Each structure stands twice: as C-alpha cells, then as structure tokens.
C-alpha cells in the first residue's frame, strides 16, 4: 500500500467530482460537505470518465453521463444498467486539510 496526497480539501468543489491521474490510476475524487470519496474514474460499461457525471449528494452516487449508470461512492457498486460491475473504491482521509488516498500495490489491485 502507498499513500498519496491528491488535493487540498478546500480546493475540491463541494458536491462535485474531480479527476486525478495518480500512479497509473484514474481516480474520481468527490467532496460532499466535509466527506470525501475516491472511486475509480472509469465507468465499467464504457471508457467514460465518471468525474464528468452528476453527483447525487443525497444518495452518495455518481452517474455516468454517457449511458446513465449510477455508482455508489461508498461501495462502488452500480445500481442501474447498463453497468453491471463495480468500480474500485479507495481508502481516503483528510489530514491537516490534505486529501490523502491509500492505493493498493499493483499486484494487489490486479488480484481484485
């Protein structure tokens, strides 16, 4: 496991998603009030950036703008078609105002 700082909490839009490319991974970082969620940024139905989709702050979901699949920011599970596979979810913490993400080692990620 490795940890990486991706942003400052104050720089993230509240109720929105921001894409970060970190160590060969595309991450979607979503801020809802003081909570931060980090999931894989690529829709599992098509190669579309989830960060470009709409965030539902009430249900903690993000919707793929291309075909409408919605993914839980907590579990990564899709709750609507056409996507049927989850996106990865990453451990995240806010430390002294910095958003820090824990990334599995490449072989751990491949085993999932």
Secondary structure as the mmCIF struct_conf table of DSSP 4:
data_model
#
loop_
_struct_conf.conf_type_id
_struct_conf.id
_struct_conf.beg_label_comp_id
_struct_conf.beg_label_asym_id
_struct_conf.beg_label_seq_id
_struct_conf.end_label_comp_id
_struct_conf.end_label_asym_id
_struct_conf.end_label_seq_id
STRN STRN1 UNK A 2 UNK A 8
HELX_RH_3T_P HELX_RH_3T_P1 UNK A 9 UNK A 11
BEND BEND1 UNK A 12 UNK A 12
HELX_LH_PP_P HELX_LH_PP_P1 UNK A 13 UNK A 13
STRN STRN2 UNK A 14 UNK A 14
TURN_TY1_P TURN_TY1_P1 UNK A 15 UNK A 15
STRN STRN3 UNK A 16 UNK A 22
TURN_TY1_P TURN_TY1_P2 UNK A 23 UNK A 24
STRN STRN4 UNK A 25 UNK A 32
TURN_TY1_P TURN_TY1_P3 UNK A 33 UNK A 34
STRN STRN5 UNK A 35 UNK A 40
BEND BEND2 UNK A 41 UNK A 41
STRN STRN6 UNK A 42 UNK A 42
BEND BEND3 UNK A 44 UNK A 47
STRN STRN7 UNK A 49 UNK A 49
HELX_RH_3T_P HELX_RH_3T_P2 UNK A 50 UNK A 52
BEND BEND4 UNK A 53 UNK A 53
STRN STRN8 UNK A 54 UNK A 56
TURN_TY1_P TURN_TY1_P4 UNK A 57 UNK A 60
STRN STRN9 UNK A 61 UNK A 63
TURN_TY1_P TURN_TY1_P5 UNK A 65 UNK A 67
STRN STRN10 UNK A 70 UNK A 72
TURN_TY1_P TURN_TY1_P6 UNK A 73 UNK A 75
STRN STRN11 UNK A 78 UNK A 78
BEND BEND5 UNK A 80 UNK A 80
TURN_TY1_P TURN_TY1_P7 UNK A 81 UNK A 82
BEND BEND6 UNK A 85 UNK A 85
HELX_LH_PP_P HELX_LH_PP_P2 UNK A 86 UNK A 88
STRN STRN12 UNK A 89 UNK A 95
TURN_TY1_P TURN_TY1_P8 UNK A 96 UNK A 97
STRN STRN13 UNK A 98 UNK A 103
HELX_RH_AL_P HELX_RH_AL_P1 UNK A 106 UNK A 111
#
